[in-house]
Amino acid sequence: MAILKTVGLLIIQERKLLLAFSRNKQCFYLPGGKVDAGETEKGALCREIAEELNVVLSEAELEFYTHITAPAFGEQNGVIMEQDCYRLHRQVTPVPSAEIGEIRFFSSDEYAQQQAQAPGAIAVLRKLKEEGLVD
C-alpha cells in the first residue's frame, strides 16, 4: 500500500466549501496537493495554492483543522491519501490556473450530486457539516 502525503485548503464562504475541478482527474477536490521532499506542509500548501488558484498565502495565516485518511482519487488502487487540512480565515479571490477547469463552492448535498466524488472531499465535507460550518 502506497501513502500519498498531501495538504488541502479549506475556504468556507456562506456555509459552503471551495473545491477546484482538476482537468487531469475530472473531479472537484480540495485545493492543494502533494508535499514535496524538503517542504513543510504549510510551505507546500502555499506553493500549491499559488499554482492552482493564483492566491498568495503566508504560512502564518493557515490554521490546522483536521487530518483525513482516504483512498487517493485518480491514483492506482491501494494508494492512500494522508491529508492535513488547513483553514484560511480571510476573503480571497481565487482565479483558476490552467490545470484547474473551474472552482465552485459546495454544500455537502451539492457535492453528493457530482458524478465524480473524491473520498477526501466527502470526508472533510462530512466533518464540516457535523460541526455546523457548512450546509
C-alpha positions in Angstrom: 0.0 0.0 0.0 1.4 3.4 -1.0 0.9 6.5 1.0 0.5 9.9 -0.6 1.3 12.8 1.7 -0.9 15.8 0.8 -2.2 19.1 2.1 -5.6 20.7 1.4 -7.0 24.2 1.9 -10.4 24.9 3.4 -12.0 28.1 2.2 -15.6 28.5 3.5 -17.9 31.2 2.4 -21.7 31.4 3.0 -21.6 27.9 4.6 -20.1 26.3 1.5 -16.6 24.8 0.8 -14.5 25.9 -2.1 -13.5 23.0 -4.4 -11.4 23.0 -7.5 -12.1 21.0 -10.6 -8.9 19.2 -11.8 -8.7 18.9 -15.6 -6.4 15.9 -15.1 -8.6 13.9 -12.7 -12.0 15.2 -13.9 -13.2 15.7 -10.3 -13.8 18.5 -7.8 -11.4 18.2 -4.9 -9.8 20.3 -2.1 -7.3 22.8 -3.5 -3.8 21.8 -2.5 -1.6 18.8 -3.4 1.4 16.7 -2.7 4.1 17.7 -0.2 7.5 17.6 -2.0 10.7 16.3 -0.3 12.2 19.1 1.8 9.0 21.1 2.0 7.0 21.9 5.1 3.2 21.2 4.9 2.4 24.8 5.1 5.1 25.7 2.5 3.7 23.1 0.2 0.1 24.4 0.6 1.2 28.0 -0.1 3.0 26.8 -3.3 0.1 24.6 -4.5 -2.5 27.4 -3.9 -0.4 29.9 -5.8 -0.1 27.4 -8.6 -3.8 26.3 -8.7 -5.7 29.4 -7.6 -3.3 32.3 -8.1 -3.6 33.3 -4.5 -0.5 34.2 -2.4 -0.7 32.9 1.2 1.6 33.2 4.1 2.2 30.1 6.3 1.2 32.2 9.4 -2.4 32.6 8.2 -3.0 28.8 7.8 -4.7 27.1 10.8 -4.7 23.3 11.1 -8.2 21.9 11.0 -8.1 18.2 10.6 -6.4 15.1 9.2 -8.1 13.0 6.5 -7.1 9.4 5.5 -8.9 8.3 2.4 -8.4 6.4 -0.9 -6.5 8.8 -3.3 -8.9 9.8 -6.1 -7.4 9.3 -9.6 -4.4 7.2 -8.3 -3.8 3.5 -8.6 -5.9 1.2 -6.4 -4.3 0.8 -2.9 -2.9 4.4 -2.8 -4.0 6.0 0.4 -4.0 9.8 0.8 -2.9 11.2 4.1 -4.0 14.8 4.0 -3.7 17.6 6.6 -6.3 20.2 6.0 -5.8 23.9 6.9 -8.4 26.7 7.2 -8.0 30.2 5.8 -10.0 32.9 7.6 -9.7 35.7 5.2 -11.5 36.5 2.0 -9.6 35.8 -1.2 -10.4 36.0 -4.9 -9.2 32.7 -6.4 -8.5 32.6 -10.1 -8.2 29.1 -11.6 -4.9 28.2 -13.3 -4.6 26.1 -16.5 -4.7 22.8 -14.6 -7.9 23.9 -12.8 -11.0 23.8 -15.0 -13.4 25.5 -12.6 -13.8 26.5 -8.9 -17.1 26.3 -7.1 -18.4 26.5 -3.6 -20.4 23.4 -2.5 -22.7 22.3 0.4 -22.3 18.7 1.3 -25.6 17.8 -0.5 -24.5 19.7 -3.7 -21.2 17.8 -3.7 -23.0 14.5 -3.3 -24.8 15.1 -6.6 -21.5 15.3 -8.5 -20.8 12.4 -10.9 -17.2 12.0 -9.6 -16.5 12.5 -5.9 -13.1 12.5 -4.2 -13.2 10.4 -1.0 -11.2 13.1 0.8 -13.6 15.9 -0.1 -16.5 13.7 1.1 -14.8 13.1 4.4 -13.9 16.8 5.0 -17.4 18.0 4.0 -19.0 15.4 6.4 -16.8 16.8 9.3 -17.5 20.4 8.4 -21.3 19.7 8.3 -21.2 17.8 11.6 -19.5 20.9 13.2 -22.1 23.2 11.6 -19.6 25.0 9.4 -21.2 24.1 6.0 -24.7 23.1 5.0 
